[in-house]
Amino acid sequence: MQHAMFGQRLWDFSLPAGIIGLSLVGITLAAVPASIWPARRAARTRMLSAIAGG
């Protein structure tokens, strides 16, 4: 809609590589600690007690 209002063709677009790169870095910085914490917790759990439900 915005392209049509400014008289631009609909298939002309720009891809802001800097914003996409910064977003990927931020997501990675959030995802790595969020995945390490449960993995370390699971590694410390005794297998037989986890299976027994206790």
Secondary structure, DSSP 8 states (H G I E B T S, - for coil): -HHHHTT--TT-----HHHHHHHHHHHHHHHHHHHHHHHHHHHHS-HHHHHHT-
